[in-house]
Amino acid sequence: MPLKKFGDNDIFHNTLQTFPRNQFDIYQGSVYYQNESRISGAFTGSVPCVPTGFVSLYELNVDRAPLTCLIDADCPPGYTCVGGICVNDEGLQYTGLIYPLLYKDSSLTTFKSVSTSSWNAWNAATYGSVFTGSYPLSATISREYLTQSIPTAHPLWPFTSSLRITALRSAMSSYTYWSPYYQFNSSSPSYGDWGTKTPINLISIPSIFYGSSINKENGSVSLKYYVSGSLIGELRDSKRNGELIQVGPSGSVGTGSVAGIILYNEGFILLTGSWGLEPLLPTRNYKLAAPTTSSWLMYGAGMNDNSGSNIPFVNYRMEFEGVNYIETITMLAHAEKGEINHSNNPTYLEFDPSVTTASQFQINSSMFRETPRTIKNVVKSPYVDPTASFEKTTYISKVGIYDKEENLIGIATVSKPVKKTLSRDFTFKLKVDLQ
């Protein structure tokens, strides 16, 4: 097998910019992502092992059922039932699901979520004990309804609507050159003061859905509010400056008003629009202290907010584009004329059934020699006799990629083996996404 080194002009690095489109529907306390419904498997009620509306990082434990035990007989050999979990003498658990684990040793290696102090305190006298994690790792959108003003000791902003909002103060200040609605402490009644605003409807979007940021260039963010299938309100970042403006239905109360803002890079939406969206202002049970009218403060009720909201006839849709960068590497592997025309495949040589093992090898005290074997002639001839002239021919089916220590790090397989003769040269284009 020949090894060839990539030349200076054989490797190219590129960055692809993609715009993943996302759609979430929230109805009766459940979130549906990209119109996907629950898929029941052969061993579990959820094939991806996560609820609807969630994405599973690495997509592990697909169609696996968790195992619980009542007695030792429910566990595999070597495991005993402890509190409904099968455990062996080393502390390893058998749950029916795969999970990450690390042994405690002098290298101090552990999971990122475990602090050094926790590591030292955990089974301090026992090395060889096991740290375990859990799969799947999942993410989804969520909502928080923030109502309480918290007093602080700072004289310039003595109250804040929530510690969650305070944590966003620095991020919001970086957007103020787009819109004054991002000012955290504004003296203008037109914009309000985020330090004292209550209530606030905070929607969180994990970055796994959008990548580097939410796309603002084409006004991709859309929040729609439906009752009994009829649209009662829609917000869009139509000015592309982070302001979520009510754009529909046409002529409805609040049309043209700013109901909130969006932090594109951080994945947060803050809604404060409190005007009623339904004609005649009926009240609905949004799991608050008392029934209230439908407004942007109630948008997304039941969106993983632990409110138990299951409002009949009310559903929500959220759409946005992400901006994601994918690093790619393109490699050109050359098979030049007169090269790569020998193979170590046993079928490359002619097989003679009359040659026995004893006659094939010559072995004595000073020599080990294999009787020369003929390379198989695979050149086709239009005639039965004579046969076509011999030409060294191979069929390339795979291209291996090695590091500088000659460790195999990748294999590219062609869909159909490529015929390589002495007079032919080929270039194989290999492309890998580094993500």
N, C-alpha and C positions, 0 to 999 in steps of 0.2 A: 504494500500500500504506500504510494508516494505521498510525501508531505511537501507542500509548497507554501511559501510565505506570502502574505498579502503585501502588495506594493503600496507606495504612497498614494497612488490614484485609484486604489481598489476599495477603499473604505470611505463612506460618506455619512456624516451625521446630520440629521434634519429634525425639525420640530413641526409637528402637525397641530394645527389649531382646530378643534372640533367644538360643536355647539349641541350638546345633548339636550333633547327636548323632554320635559317632564310634565306629567299630568297626574294630579291627585284628586280623587273624589272621596268625600266624607259623607257617610249616610248612616244614621242610627248608631252612632258610636263606633263605626268601623271605617278604616281608611283603605282605599283601593288605589294601587299604584299602576299606572299605565293600563287601566281597564282589566287588570288581572284579578280573577276571583280565586277563592281557596281551592287548592288541588289536593284531593285526598289520595293517599298512596296505599300500597299493599300492607305497610306496617305502621303507618301513622296517619293522623288526620290532616297533616300538613307536610307535603313532599319537601319543600325547602327547609322545614323545621323552624319556621318563623311565622308569625301571624300575617294576615293580609296587610298590605301597605308597608311591610318591612322589606329590606334587602339584606341578604346574608353575605358578609365578607368571607371570601374563599369558597363559599357554597359547600361547606362541610356538613356531615350528618344528614345528607339528603335521604329521605325516606327511611330513616332509622327510628325505631321506637325506643324511648327510654325504658330502662328496666328498674323495677322496684321489687323488693323482696319482703316476705313476711317471716320466713324461716330459712335456715341454712341450706335446705334442699333446693331452694329457688335460685341459688348462686352456682356459678361454675366451680369445678374442683379447685381447692386451695383457697376459696373465699368463704367468708362467714357473713351472715346478715347482721349489720349493726345499724339500728335506727332506720331501717328501710333501704340501706345501701350495702352492696356487696363489697367487702374490704378484705385484702389479704394481709399477711404478716408484715409486709413492707409499707403498708399504708396506701397501697394503690387501690383505686376504686374501679369496680366494673359496673358501669351505668347503662350499658348498651349503646352509648355514644362515645365517639372519640373526643379526646381532650388533651391539651398540652400539659406537660409535666417537666419538672426539673428536680434533681436531687440536691440536697443541701451538702455542700462540700467546701473545702478551703478556698476555692476560686471566687466565692461570694457571688456567683452567678445566680440571678433570679429574674422574675418578671419585672417589667418596668413599673408596674403598679405597686410593687412591694418596696417600701422604704428600707434603708439600712437599719434603722432602729427596729422596725418590725421584724426584719430578718434575724437580728441579734436576739430579739426577745422570743422568737418563735422556736420552740423546742431547743432552747439554748444549749442543752447538754447533749443533744442527739444529732450527730452528723449522719448523713445517709437518709434522713427523712425526706419527704417528697412535698414539693410545692406543686399544686395543680391549678389549672385554669379551666375555662369552659368554652365550648363551641356550641352553637354558632355565635359569632359576633355580629350583631345586627344593628340596624339604624332605621329610623323613620322620622317623619315630621311630627311635631308636637306643639301644643298650645298651652299658655298659662294666662289665667285671668288675674291680673294684679290689682288689688283694691286698697292696700294699706299704705299709708304714709308713715315712714319711719323717721323719727327725730335723729339728728346728727349733731355733733359738737362743732361743726364748722360754721363760722359766722356768715359766710357768703351764701351757703345753701343749707339752711337749718333743717330742711326736710327733704326726703327723697321718697319717690313713690315705691321703690323697691330696691333691694340690694342688687337684683338682676339688672335693673335699669342703670344703677350707679356703675356697674361693671362695664356698661356700654358707653360711658361718658367719653372716654378717649376716642373710641371708634367714631362716635357721632360727630365729634369736633373736627375730624378729618374730612367730613362731607359738607361742612358749612359753606364752602365756596360754591357749592352747587345750589343750595337752597337754604334760606333762613329757618326753615322748619326743623333743621338739625341742631339749632342752637339749644344747648342743654338748659341754660338759665337765660331766658329772654324776658325783658321787661315789656315787650310788646304784647298786648292782649290778642293780637292777630295770630301769633305763633304759640303762645303759652310757654309754660316753664315745665320742662320734663322732670325737674326736681320735685314738683308738687302735683303733677297731673295724676289724677286717679278717676276712674279706673283706666288701665291700659291692657289691651289684648296683644300679648306677645306670642308670635309664631316663630318657631326655630326650625331651620332647615339644615341638616347635616351636609357637610361638604362632599360626601360620597355621591350625592345626587347632582351636583353642579360642577365639581372640579375646582378650578382656581377662583371663580367668582360667578355670580349670576349676571347674565348678559343684560346690559342696559342700552346697548347701541341701537337696538330695534324696538325698544319698549315691549319686551317679551313677557313681563309680569302681568298676569290677569287673575283677579279674584272675583268669582261669581257666586251669588247668593240666590238660591232657589227656594221657593215655597210652593208645594203642590205642582212641581214641574214648571212653574212660571218664574222667570227671572225678575227679582225685585231689586237687584243692585249689582253693579259691576265696577271694580276698581282697576285702573291701569296706570302704569308709569308712562303716560302718554307724552310727557315733556322730557322724558329720559334724564331726569335729574333727581330721581329717588322719591318724588312726591307721588303718592297713590291717590289719584283723582277719580271721583265717581263719574263715569261716562255713560251709564245707562241704568235703567231704561230711559229713553229720551223723555225729558220733561218731568222726571220723577223728582221728589224732594231730595235735595242734596246734590243734584247734578252740577258738576263743575267744582265742587268743594273738595278740599284735601282731607282725606279720612285717615291718613297715616303716612309713614315713611318706610323705606326699605334700605337695609345695609347690604349692599351688593357683595362686598368682599367677605363679610362675616356670616351671611345667611340668616339675618333676622328681619322680621316684619313687625312693626309696631303700629297698631291701629287704635285710634282714639275717637273716630267718628261716632257720635252718640245719637244722631237724629234717627227717627223711626223710618224704616224702609217700606213697610206695608201700608197701603191705604187703610184708613179708619183706625190704624194703630192698635190691632189686637195684641193681647199679651199671650206669651207662650212660656211653658215650663222649661227654662234653661238651667235648671238645678241650682238656682240662686236662692236667696232668702225668700223671694216672692217672684211670681211670674212677671216677666218684663217684655217690652216690645222688641221686635227684631231690629238690630242695628249692627254696625260693624264691630261693636264691642262683643257681640255674641257670635261673630263669624268663626266657624270651625269648632263650635261646641261639640265635644265628644272626640276631638282629635287627640287621642292619647293624653288627655288632660286629667284623668282620674275623676272626672265629674259625674260619671255615670249618665251623661246626657244621652237620651234616646228620643229625640224630639220627632214625632211623626210628621211626615210631609215636608220636612226641612232637610235640604242637602246643600253641599258646597263643592265647588270645583276650584282648584288652584293650578295654574299653568305658568311655566317659566322655562327659559333656556339657560343652560350653563355655558361657561367658557372653560374648556379643558385643553391642556397642552400635553401632547404625547411625544416623547423623545423616541426617534427611530434611528436605526443604524442599517445601512445598506452595504453589503459586501459583494464584490465581484470575484468569483472563483474561476480561474482560467484553466482549461484543458487544451494545451497547445498541440500543434501538429507534431507527430512523432513522439508524443508523451502520453503517459497513462494508457498504455496498450499492453499491460501485463496484469494478470489477476492471480490472486492466491486462492481463488475459488477452486475446489477440486474438479469441478466440471470443466475448467479451462483446459485440462490435459486429457489426452486420448486415453481411454480405458481399454486395456488389452486383457481379456479374460484368460488368455493362455499364460500370462505372467503371474507366477506364484509369489508369495511373500519371500520365500527362500531365494528365488532367482532375482527378485527386485532389488534386494539389498546385498551388498558385499561387505562382510564384517570380518575383520581379523584383529590381531593385537595392535596393528599400526594403522588401520584404515577403517573408515565407515563411508561407504559410497552407495548412492542410489543409482540404479540403472537409469540412464536418460529416458525420459518419456516424451512422446510427441505431443505438441500443442494441437488441440482439436481445430480442424479447418471448418469454419462455419460459413465460408463464402459460398454462395449459391451459384450453381451453373445451370444454364438452360438445357444442358445435355446430361444424360446419365453417365456417359463415358466419352471423353475424359472429364475428370472433375475440374472445378475452377482452381486457378492458381492460389496458393496459400497467401493469406494476408493476416497479420496480427489484428484481431478484432476483440474489443471488449464492449460490455454494456454497462453504462454508468447508471446506477439506481439510487445512490446516496452520496451526499457530500458531508463530510465530517468537519467540524470546526474545533480546533485545538488551541489551548493557551500556550504561553511560551515555555511551560514545563511539559508540553505535549500531553496534557490531560484533556480528554474529550469533554467539551462543554456544550456541544449542540450537534444535531444531525438534521440535515435537510433532505427530504425524500422527494424524488420526482414522481409524477403520477404514472409515467411510463418509462421504462429503461431506455436510455439514449445510446444509440449505436455509435461507438467511437472507433474509427479506423486511423491508420497512420497519416492519411491525407486530410483528415478533418480536425478542426479546432472549434471548441465551444467555450462560451462564457456563461456561467450560472450566476444568476442574480439572487442573492439571499437578502431578505429584509426581515428585521426583527423589531418589534415594539418593545421599548425598554420601560414597561409599566406593568 
